[in-house]
Amino acid sequence: MPALHPDGAAAPVFLDRDHSILAFNERVLDWAVRDDVPLLERLRYLCIVSSNLDEFFEVRAAPHITAAQKGETQGRYSTTTFEAMAAQVHALVDRQYALYNDALVPAFARHGIRILGHGERSPEQRRWVRDYFVREVRPLLIPVGLDPAHPFPQVANKSLNFIVRLKGRDAFGRENEIAIVKVSRALPRLVRMPARRGARASLLFVSLSSIIRAHLHELFPGREVTEFSQFRVTRHSDLALDEEDVRNLRTALRQGLQHRHYGQAVRLEVSSGCSQFLSDFLLAQFALPAAALYRVQGPVNLVRLTQLVDLVNDPQLLFPPWRSAWPRQLKPGVSVMEQLRQRDVLIHQPFESFDGVLAFLREAVNDPDVVFIKQTIYRTGSDSELMHLLTEAVRRGKEVMAVVELKARFDEEANINWAETLEAIGVQVVYGVVGLKTHAKMLLVTRREGRRLRRYGHLSTGNYNVRTARLYTDLSYLTADEDVTADMDGVFNHLASQNRPPRLRRLLLAPFHLHRRMLEKIEQAGQAASRGEDARIVAKMNALTDEALMRALILAGQRGARIDLIVRGACMLAAQVPGVTDNIRVRSVIGRFLEHTRVFYFRAGQDEDLYLSSADWMNRNMMRRVELAWPVTDPALRQQIVDECLVAYLHDDRDAWTLNAQGCYDRAPHPIDGHGAQDALMRRYGPPEPGTA
């Protein structure tokens, strides 16, 4: 629910950030509900929500849990905030499992796809399952009976485990009644079973938890299993380092990764049939309040059901494959740098292919006149073609500098490994600025042309990641503009030297200029509106939580500026609140691809500005990260961005949700037959219809 920030009679209403994050996941879950979405894709969306909830608990829940444990009644985190958060999550999780059991499982059965429980398996199938258990599973299980010499074992974050209550005495004549069975992550969570002889064609699977559950008694010979439950604990996993107090950030992070799996417990998931005795025992072991317990009717980790999508892999149950087009503004077979000398190039991913960016870097690596390549690395993945290209550049004798962000959440290990690999071959690796994350996305190539050096640059709203470039909407901007590329070089040198940042001509750099310039642009729009001039702000981003920017938007709207905000995820600014945000509209678009572009458009009278950026409008992006925004001045490119990234999304009446004055989202009026922005872009960039020119 909205929370009032008391600043006087006209106090703005801000929404709770955690509530807004969870509301975003409710919108994602809607795609799993929709009958017009292919069945395997519905399952995928269900799993995405579970993955998002895992991260929510790993990053956001610990302060609420701590406050509840201490009985705090006031402040930002309290027993009340914990209970409100838990109630919202419980409702969302209940919806997930009801959808899975009541809609998706029967739908899969109609397509001959079944996950068989023990009671559904024939004698022949039970023999097959037992053979699999003995051969593949049993050797990797370690049952631990609890007693003073065997205390409760360390249970890793999000791992599958069983708790068992036993009757009878152990081998030493003792009545220790509780045992824990830890399940190896190496085991697949779903196993394909052979089809029944004579049965119609079908795909039969058995879950790992069902296999173990059916044979638990074999792990405790001579004892009777009276109660049991699978369980899974989620732990706080946001690494916290005092960067001022460590001598080697890379070493400190690698050591921190070893402890991440055993942080503070924040959530406990058990089977719906888990007895009160066992659930109370687990809650006590993990020091969790009762509301942190989630009883689920199905697997405790829905995320692992993503495996079913790959195992079935039926094109009839998936979205039609999307093959990104070669970037329209790049001529294939012609030097990218030669084309950039003529004009800037915009690539709209994933409607256009990231291959254009790879072609730019590949050309630079193979060009003997290129002398220096500089690149930021945030989330490139564990197997990155870009990293291999940088390695090849060094082999060919070029200077290479890589700004590697070691603290990219949940990508720390991959980035540490890349940093060590690059350093070992002679790349100048820089870890950014102490206390700040380097989130800016830029690639700079310096080439000798005659008697001068010329720079070519790539800026992006998204990561240098080939996989996510097929799944996220982003804008890549290729340029040889001397001012822009000189600014990029200045930023790279600033990150390497730690000297004061240079005076930038075109780029806006956080934490130095970006926040202030955005506030100035909002203020200018408000002033123009108060003079009776045309004033317009349209901003597209992933999240809006920065209080100063929200207050500025409220004031500009109250002066008469028309403001549209396209915010995919968390938005703390309530829209359409009478007397406060009447001129502000907020919408969220959830589609086949994850919305990731950041576009900021301002009109104040006759003045127009359009920026692309790596930054969301969050305090962390503006004050605690190195971020970039850059203006788009080419009229044709600017109009393309306005049309494709702003206007198309403002007219989406199928996949959009609008934020109302009560802080809740209303679904688009035509969810089945309406106009979807992403579909329109796929039609624009996709292959022509048969029979058309």
C-alpha positions, -999 to 999 in steps of 0.1 A, spaced: 0 0 0 11 36 -5 31 52 23 27 89 30 59 110 33 49 139 55 62 171 40 32 193 46 -3 196 33 7 187 -3 29 158 7 35 134 -22 25 98 -19 53 73 -24 47 36 -27 66 10 -8 95 -4 -29 92 -40 -18 55 -39 -24 62 -26 -59 88 -53 -67 63 -80 -57 36 -63 -77 59 -65 -108 61 -103 -102 23 -105 -101 23 -89 -135 48 -114 -148 27 -143 -134 -2 -131 -155 17 -144 -186 16 -179 -170 -22 -175 -166 -29 -164 -201 -44 -191 -224 -31 -174 -255 5 -181 -244 20 -214 -254 20 -240 -227 58 -244 -222 61 -206 -222 35 -204 -194 56 -227 -174 87 -206 -181 69 -175 -168 59 -194 -137 95 -203 -131 107 -168 -138 85 -156 -110 100 -182 -86 135 -171 -97 126 -135 -91 112 -143 -56 144 -162 -48 164 -131 -56 140 -109 -37 145 -129 -5 182 -131 -11 186 -93 -14 156 -76 2 142 -97 30 169 -97 57 162 -63 73 125 -73 76 134 -106 92 158 -91 116 133 -65 127 107 -92 133 131 -112 153 139 -82 175 102 -72 178 108 -38 163 76 -18 161 88 14 144 112 25 117 117 16 81 118 -21 90 95 -35 116 73 -64 125 46 -47 106 67 -44 74 77 -80 77 41 -92 81 30 -70 52 57 -84 30 51 -120 40 14 -117 34 19 -104 -1 45 -131 -9 22 -159 6 -6 -148 -16 16 -147 -47 31 -182 -39 -4 -196 -33 -14 -183 -68 17 -199 -83 10 -234 -70 -27 -232 -76 -19 -223 -112 6 -251 -115 -16 -278 -100 -50 -267 -113 -41 -254 -148 -7 -263 -160 -5 -299 -148 -38 -309 -164 -29 -290 -196 4 -309 -199 -15 -342 -193 -38 -333 -223 -6 -332 -244 7 -365 -230 32 -349 -207 31 -362 -171 52 -360 -140 42 -392 -123 39 -394 -85 47 -426 -66 10 -436 -65 6 -432 -103 35 -454 -112 29 -490 -123 49 -519 -107 72 -519 -137 78 -481 -134 84 -484 -97 111 -510 -104 127 -487 -130 126 -458 -104 141 -479 -77 169 -490 -101 176 -454 -109 176 -445 -72 201 -473 -64 223 -465 -94 223 -427 -96 208 -412 -65 217 -432 -34 255 -429 -38 251 -391 -36 229 -389 -5 243 -385 30 217 -391 58 227 -374 90 212 -385 123 211 -356 148 226 -359 182 251 -340 203 279 -353 182 260 -346 149 244 -312 152 221 -298 126 243 -297 94 250 -266 74 223 -263 48 233 -244 16 212 -216 2 183 -229 -20 194 -265 -18 170 -294 -17 169 -313 16 147 -338 35 139 -338 72 129 -372 86 114 -382 119 123 -418 129 110 -444 153 132 -470 170 168 -470 180 199 -465 160 229 -488 158 241 -476 192 208 -481 209 199 -444 210 165 -429 201 177 -399 181 145 -392 161 155 -365 136 176 -369 105 185 -347 76 192 -358 41 210 -333 19 205 -337 -18 233 -330 -43 229 -302 -67 245 -325 -93 214 -345 -96 188 -335 -122 155 -325 -107 134 -342 -134 142 -376 -150 127 -389 -182 111 -423 -178 106 -449 -205 71 -450 -219 47 -478 -208 46 -507 -232 15 -505 -254 6 -470 -241 0 -442 -265 29 -419 -272 36 -398 -241 64 -381 -223 67 -394 -187 89 -379 -161 96 -384 -124 108 -357 -100 139 -362 -80 121 -354 -48 95 -381 -56 123 -407 -62 139 -399 -29 106 -397 -10 97 -432 -22 129 -447 -9 136 -427 22 132 -458 44 161 -475 26 184 -448 40 175 -458 76 175 -496 78 161 -509 110 142 -477 117 107 -466 108 101 -433 90 71 -418 107 72 -383 92 92 -365 65 92 -334 43 113 -319 17 126 -284 26 145 -256 12 160 -226 30 167 -192 13 196 -172 27 206 -135 25 232 -135 -3 240 -99 -10 278 -96 -5 288 -68 18 325 -58 18 342 -28 34 361 -19 2 381 8 21 394 -19 44 405 -46 19 438 -47 2 428 -69 -27 391 -66 -37 392 -97 -60 406 -119 -33 382 -106 -7 352 -112 -30 363 -147 -38 365 -154 -1 331 -139 4 316 -161 -23 326 -191 -2 303 -179 26 274 -166 5 256 -200 6 254 -199 44 242 -164 52 212 -154 73 182 -176 68 153 -155 54 127 -181 41 118 -217 47 98 -238 22 84 -272 31 58 -296 16 22 -288 24 19 -321 43 49 -313 66 38 -319 102 37 -291 128 64 -308 147 89 -309 118 81 -273 106 85 -259 142 118 -278 145 131 -263 113 119 -228 121 137 -230 154 169 -242 138 169 -213 113 156 -188 139 128 -177 116 94 -163 126 63 -184 117 53 -161 87 87 -170 70 74 -206 66 59 -214 31 40 -246 28 38 -255 -9 17 -280 -28 44 -293 -51 81 -291 -56 98 -266 -31 118 -252 -60 96 -244 -90 126 -228 -107 140 -262 -115 109 -270 -136 125 -249 -163 142 -282 -171 109 -295 -184 109 -268 -211 142 -282 -224 133 -318 -220 100 -315 -239 111 -289 -265 79 -292 -285 78 -263 -310 39 -264 -308 41 -255 -272 67 -227 -275 67 -192 -290 75 -193 -327 113 -189 -329 125 -153 -333 156 -147 -354 169 -112 -349 175 -94 -382 209 -80 -392 209 -43 -382 192 -23 -409 216 6 -406 247 -16 -412 255 -29 -446 267 -65 -444 302 -71 -458 312 -34 -455 336 -22 -428 316 -11 -398 341 17 -390 339 30 -426 301 32 -422 305 50 -388 326 77 -405 295 85 -425 268 84 -397 259 71 -363 242 37 -362 214 25 -338 207 -12 -332 174 -21 -315 179 -54 -298 166 -81 -299 146 -71 -330 179 -64 -346 209 -87 -339 237 -81 -314 259 -95 -342 264 -60 -354 282 -52 -321 303 -84 -324 311 -75 -360 324 -41 -348 347 -56 -322 357 -85 -345 367 -59 -372 387 -40 -346 405 -71 -335 415 -81 -370 424 -46 -382 462 -41 -381 457 -3 -378 437 -6 -345 461 1 -316 439 2 -285 406 -14 -274 389 -4 -241 357 -21 -228 336 -23 -196 326 -57 -184 295 -61 -162 275 -92 -171 291 -110 -200 284 -145 -190 308 -174 -182 314 -182 -219 316 -149 -238 326 -144 -274 335 -108 -266 360 -119 -240 375 -144 -265 378 -115 -290 397 -94 -264 420 -123 -258 427 -125 -295 433 -88 -297 461 -91 -271 476 -121 -291 476 -98 -322 497 -72 -303 470 -46 -295 467 -27 -262 436 -38 -243 420 -23 -212 391 -40 -195 371 -23 -167 357 -54 -149 330 -49 -123 337 -76 -98 306 -67 -77 280 -74 -104 254 -92 -82 254 -130 -87 279 -126 -115 309 -120 -92 325 -154 -98 323 -152 -136 337 -117 -136 365 -127 -112 374 -156 -135 375 -133 -165 396 -108 -147 422 -134 -138 421 -148 -173 426 -114 -190 453 -103 -165 472 -135 -172 476 -127 -209 485 -90 -204 452 -71 -205 452 -40 -183 424 -49 -160 408 -22 -139 383 -29 -112 365 5 -113 362 28 -83 362 18 -47 326 21 -33 310 24 -67 298 -2 -92 308 4 -128 275 -2 -146 282 20 -177 283 0 -209 310 12 -234 335 -1 -259 361 22 -274 384 14 -304 413 37 -313 427 33 -348 456 49 -366 445 66 -398 473 83 -416 490 108 -392 462 108 -367 444 86 -342 406 82 -346 382 67 -321 351 46 -327 327 39 -299 298 17 -288 274 27 -260 245 6 -248 216 5 -224 223 -32 -219 251 -56 -211 277 -72 -234 260 -105 -232 252 -125 -263 225 -146 -246 206 -117 -229 209 -97 -261 184 -122 -276 160 -119 -246 162 -82 -235 151 -51 -253 181 -27 -255 196 0 -277 231 -1 -290 246 31 -303 277 30 -326 294 63 -333 326 80 -345 315 114 -332 347 131 -320 331 147 -289 313 115 -278 344 92 -283 367 118 -266 343 118 -236 344 80 -235 382 80 -235 381 105 -207 358 83 -186 380 52 -192 411 72 -181 392 85 -151 383 49 -141 419 38 -145 437 67 -129 411 76 -102 418 113 -111 390 139 -112 367 132 -141 374 154 -172 351 181 -184 327 161 -206 312 177 -237 284 153 -245 282 124 -220 266 126 -186 285 107 -159 271 94 -126 278 100 -98 289 134 -109 266 150 -135 238 126 -144 214 131 -115 218 169 -115 212 171 -153 180 150 -151 167 173 -123 175 203 -144 157 189 -174 126 181 -153 128 216 -138 130 232 -173 99 213 -184 80 225 -153 91 261 -159 80 259 -195 46 246 -185 42 274 -159 48 299 -188 20 282 -208 45 266 -232 43 230 -244 60 208 -218 64 170 -220 84 143 -203 84 107 -214 108 84 -197 113 46 -201 133 27 -175 134 -4 -154 128 12 -120 119 45 -104 128 49 -68 149 80 -64 131 104 -41 146 137 -55 137 128 -91 102 118 -80 96 150 -62 109 170 -92 84 151 -114 56 158 -90 64 195 -91 67 196 -129 34 179 -132 17 203 -108 30 231 -130 13 216 -160 39 194 -177 24 162 -192 44 132 -179 44 96 -190 66 71 -173 71 36 -187 85 17 -158 89 -21 -162 95 -29 -125 95 -11 -92 79 23 -93 75 42 -60 57 72 -76 20 69 -74 2 82 -105 -31 100 -109 -34 110 -72 -59 139 -72 -42 172 -64 -7 156 -64 1 136 -95 -29 143 -118 -6 149 -148 16 119 -143 7 85 -158 27 54 -151 26 22 -171 45 -11 -171 48 -33 -202 55 -70 -197 61 -90 -228 79 -119 -245 112 -100 -241 124 -83 -209 121 -46 -212 155 -31 -205 159 1 -226 164 34 -207 152 64 -228 146 99 -214 127 125 -235 122 161 -225 104 190 -242 104 225 -228 88 249 -252 109 247 -284 137 228 -268 138 190 -271 163 166 -256 165 128 -258 190 107 -239 198 70 -238 213 56 -206 226 26 -187 210 40 -156 176 36 -140 162 65 -119 173 49 -86 194 65 -59 219 37 -63 224 43 -100 227 81 -96 249 81 -65 266 48 -60 274 36 -95 294 48 -125 267 53 -151 264 71 -185 238 89 -204 243 103 -238 222 126 -261 209 115 -294 210 145 -318 206 130 -352 170 138 -361 163 105 -379 177 84 -350 159 104 -325 126 100 -343 132 63 -346 137 60 -308 106 81 -300 85 60 -323 98 25 -313 106 30 -277 81 56 -265 51 60 -287 47 23 -294 47 15 -257 23 44 -248 -2 29 -273 2 -7 -261 -33 -18 -250 -25 -55 -247 6 -61 -226 6 -28 -206 -5 -23 -170 -14 12 -157 -8 24 -122 -38 38 -105 -42 63 -76 -45 35 -51 -11 21 -60 -24 -9 -78 -19 -19 -115 -49 -22 -139 -45 -46 -168 -47 -33 -204 -82 -32 -219 -75 -57 -247 -52 -84 -233 -61 -109 -261 -68 -89 -293 -51 -56 -286 -20 -39 -299 13 -51 -283 44 -29 -287 68 -59 -289 47 -77 -315 46 -45 -336 83 -42 -335 87 -79 -344 65 -73 -374 85 -42 -383 119 -60 -382 109 -95 -390 108 -112 -424 81 -100 -448 48 -119 -451 47 -145 -478 38 -129 -511 47 -94 -501 77 -73 -513 
